[in-house]
Amino acid sequence: MILEDLERATGVEDLQRLIEALRDHFAVDHMVYHWVNSDGEQYGCGTYSDGWVERYITKDYLKIDPVVSGCYQRFHPVDWKRLDWSSRASRQFQTDAIRHGVGNQGFSIPIRGPNGQFAMFTVSHNAADDAWADFAETNRRDLILIAYYFNQKALEFEPGRTPEPTTALSPREVEAMTFLAIGYSRAQVAQTLAISEHTLRVYIESARFKLGAQNTTHAVARAISRGLIVV
């Protein structure tokens, strides 16, 4: 239902409404889609307070935010607790963020789209470490897929964007390629998707054919570079 609503979105206003609905669905404090383009211009939507957004921009926190730098250096989803908060500037930033209601826990998904695009899809909350670890483990797969679809839709609304022709992958092909990209074995992917390895092979070969790839690794690389999957 959520992905269907995303597909029907026709503007940034719809994305804002949907991200608020997603926050409520997952019962977390905040959910944010954040895209910084090559010129340093910030774009996106989310549920942080206007006060915190304004403060983040005014203080130029983008330059010291460990979440942004940590995600930029990684391909896999990032738990904020595993980032480097050792510098004085980082600790002050964290204290300021918590004071403005951002939450003491966070889970961010780096997104790499076409033409070097970089964005993040973030969930944050106030919770104990154990409870948050359970939440991230339980919802990791769904959040990755939602992040991918959210970014694809956001790209449609980029000001001045000239759409590039791309080969569409089916939802199952997207899921299969995404899990392979983040390091799952074929057996693990099949188990996660509750399908046989034979069926998984069909999805992989179909995606490989659509992408004109020589092998599975080549197909994953092309899917990432074209923004068809998020890792």
N, C-alpha and C positions, 0 to 999 in steps of 0.2 A: 504494500500500500504506500509506504514512504517513497520507494523508488518510482512508483507510478506518479505520485504527486510531483516528484522532481522532474520527471519527464515532461509533465504538463506545464512546468514553470515558464513564464514568458518574460520575466524581468527580475531585476535585483530585489524588488519588493517581495516577490514570491519566495526568493531564496531566504530573505530575512524571516518571513513567516514560517518557512519550513525548518529553519535552524532552531527557532524557538520551539516548534513542535517536537523536534528531535531531542532537544534538551529535556523537555517534559517526559518524552517517551522513555528515555534512559534514566530519568530521575537524578540528574546531576545539576550542579549549580550553574555551570556555563558550558557553552559549545560555540566554537569560533572557526570560521574559515578565513584565512589570512594569506594574502598574496602580495608579495613585494616584487615589482617589475625591475627591469635592468636599470631604470632611471631612479630607483629608490622610492617611487610612488607606491603608496600602500592602498590596497583595494580589498574589499571583502565584506563580511557581515558577521554578526555574532550577538552574544547576550551580555557582554561586559557592560558595566555602567558607562554612560557618556563621560562621566568625570574621569574614569580610569583611561578611557580611550584618548581623551584630550591630554591627560597627563603623560601618557606613554609617548605621544607624538611630541609634545612640548619639551619633555625631558630627553628626547632623542634616544629612548631606551632601546630602539632597534639595534643600536651599535653595541650594546652590552648584554642584551637578553640571551642567557645561556640556552634557552629553548630554541631560538632562531639559529644561533651558531651551531648548536648540537644537531639540529635537524638537517642543516645544510651539509654537514659532514657525514650524514648517515643516510641509508636507504630504508632501513627498517623502522617500524614504529618505535617511539622513544618514551620511556617512563621518565618523568622529570627527576625522580630521585636518583637516577643513574647519570645525570649530567654533572658537570663541574661547576659547583657553586662556591668554590674556595676563595675567589677574589673578593676584596672588600666591596667593590662596585656591584658584584653579583649578589652578595648577601644583602646589601642595601636595597637593591632592586627587588629581591624576593620579599623582604619585609614590607616594602611599599606596596607590592602587588597583593599580598595577603591582607594588608590593612584596607585595601580597596575592594576586597571581596572576591579576589580571583580564585582563592582556594589554596590549600597546602599540598594538593596532589594534582598531577596532570598527566595526560597521555596525548602525545602529538604524533600525527602521521605525516611524514614528509611526502610531498607530491612533486613529481617531475613530469612535466608535460612537454608539448611540442616546442621547438625553437628555444630550448633551454629554460622553459618556464619552471619556476619554483614556487610552491605554496605549501601551506600547512593546514591540516584539519585537527583541531584541538578540543579535548574534553577536559574540564577541570572541576574539582570538587573539594570540599572539606571532609576528610575521612581518615580513619586509622590506616596504617600501612597494610595490614592484613586484609582489611575489607577492600581497599583499593586494588590490591594485587588480584583478589578474586574477581572484582569487577572487570579489570583489564583482560584477564584470561578468558572470562565468560563472553565478553563482547568484542574481543579483538577482531574476529573475522567480519562481523557485521559492520564495525566501524571502518575497517579498511575498504570494504566495498562501497559503503556510503560516501566515504571520502573521494573515491574514484569518480563516482557518479556526480557528486556535488561539483567537483572540479570541471568535469566535462561540460556540465550545464553552465557554470560560471564563465567558461571560455567563450560561450556563445554570446555573452553579454559584454565582452571586453570592448571598450570604446575603440573604434577605428579598426577592429579586427577584420582581416580578410580570411575567411575560412579556408583551410587547406583540405583537399580531398583526402579522406581516410577510409580505410577498409573497416567496416563495423565488425566487431566480434560479438557473438551471442553472450548473454549473461553467464552461461556455463563455461564458455571458452575464457571469458574474463576471469572467472573464479579460478579455473585450472591454471592459467598462465600466471596469475598473481601469486598463488601459493607456491608454484615452482620457482618464481622469481625471488621469494623471500627465504628459499632454502629448504622447503619441504621435499621429501622424496616422493616418488610417484605413489608408493604405498600409503604414505601419510596423506597425500592429497585425496586419493580415492576414499580413504577412511573418513576424512574430514567432510567430504562432499556426499558421503554415504552412497557411493557408486562403485561398480567393479573397476578393476584396473583396465579391463578391455574397453569399457565405456569411456574411461578417462583417456585412453589412447586415441579414441575416435575424436574427442574434443581437441586434443593436442594436435593431431594431424590436420584437423580442419582449420585450426588457427594458423598452423604453419603454412598451409596452402594459401590461405587468404593473405598472409603477410609476405608471401614469396620468399620464405626463409629456407635455408639449406638444412637446418636441423633445429632441435628444440631450443638450444642456447641462443642461436641466431634469432629465432622467433621471439624469445623473451626480450632480447635486446631491442628488436624492432618495435615490439609492443610498448616498451618503456619510452623509447625515443619519440614515438608518435603520440604519446599521451593516452594510449589505449588501456594501460594498466598503471596502478600506483604501487610502488614498493618502498 
